[in-house]
Amino acid sequence: MRLLPWSGPEGKPRYLSTDDRDGCMSRLANNIESVRLGTAAELLKQATESLGDEHARPEDMQLLAKDLTGALRDMLRLATSRGHLLAVSESHRI
């Protein structure tokens, strides 16, 4: 079971049950994960620059913190999903 990078109704996790890594839903999930990784990298770059800017406005820093929080949530979800996939993969090798 693959934890998908989006939630269902009421924020509940969504899972994909398939062995087809090239299927439509798998490709969609991969694309969304790729976009979210790129977004997280850009936000990290922006945060690094902003933290060194003594003229950064509090409102901008607050928005950046909010965006970073969302990106961190997405990355934790991705890490959890990939960790589960690795654990399943490892158990099939033994």
C-alpha positions in Angstrom: 0.0 0.0 0.0 1.4 3.4 -1.0 0.4 6.4 1.1 -0.6 9.0 -1.5 0.7 12.6 -1.3 -2.8 14.0 -0.8 -5.5 13.5 1.8 -9.0 12.4 1.4 -12.2 13.9 2.9 -11.7 15.2 6.4 -7.9 15.0 6.1 -7.9 11.2 6.1 -5.0 9.4 4.4 -5.4 8.0 1.0 -3.7 4.8 -0.1 -3.0 3.2 -3.5 -3.0 -0.6 -3.7 -1.2 -1.6 -6.8 2.0 -3.3 -8.0 1.9 -1.2 -11.2 4.5 1.5 -10.6 3.8 2.8 -14.1 0.0 3.1 -13.7 -1.8 6.4 -14.0 -2.3 6.9 -10.3 1.3 6.0 -9.5 2.6 8.5 -12.1 0.3 11.2 -10.8 1.5 10.6 -7.2 5.1 10.7 -8.4 4.5 13.9 -10.2 2.9 15.5 -7.2 5.7 14.3 -5.0 8.3 15.8 -7.4 6.5 19.2 -7.4 6.3 19.2 -3.6 10.0 18.4 -3.3 10.8 21.2 -5.7 8.6 23.6 -3.7 10.3 22.6 -0.4 13.7 23.2 -2.0 12.7 26.7 -3.1 11.2 27.5 0.3 14.3 26.4 2.0 16.4 28.6 -0.3 14.0 31.5 0.4 14.2 30.9 4.1 18.0 30.9 4.1 18.0 34.2 2.3 15.3 35.7 4.4 16.9 34.7 7.7 20.0 36.7 6.7 18.0 39.8 5.8 17.7 42.2 8.7 15.1 44.2 6.7 12.7 41.3 6.3 9.2 42.3 7.3 7.5 40.3 10.1 4.5 39.7 7.8 6.7 38.1 5.1 8.5 36.0 7.7 5.1 34.8 9.1 4.0 33.8 5.6 7.3 32.0 5.0 6.9 30.1 8.3 3.4 29.1 7.2 4.6 27.9 3.8 7.5 26.1 5.4 5.2 24.3 7.8 3.1 23.1 4.9 6.2 21.9 3.0 7.5 20.1 6.1 4.1 18.4 6.5 4.3 17.3 2.8 7.9 16.0 3.2 7.0 14.1 6.4 4.1 12.4 4.5 6.5 11.6 1.6 9.1 10.2 4.0 6.5 8.1 5.8 5.2 6.8 2.5 8.7 6.0 1.2 9.6 4.4 4.6 6.7 2.1 4.4 7.6 1.2 0.8 11.2 0.5 1.8 10.1 -1.7 4.7 7.8 -3.7 2.5 10.5 -4.1 -0.1 13.0 -5.2 2.5 10.6 -7.8 3.9 10.1 -9.4 0.5 13.9 -9.8 0.1 14.3 -11.9 3.2 
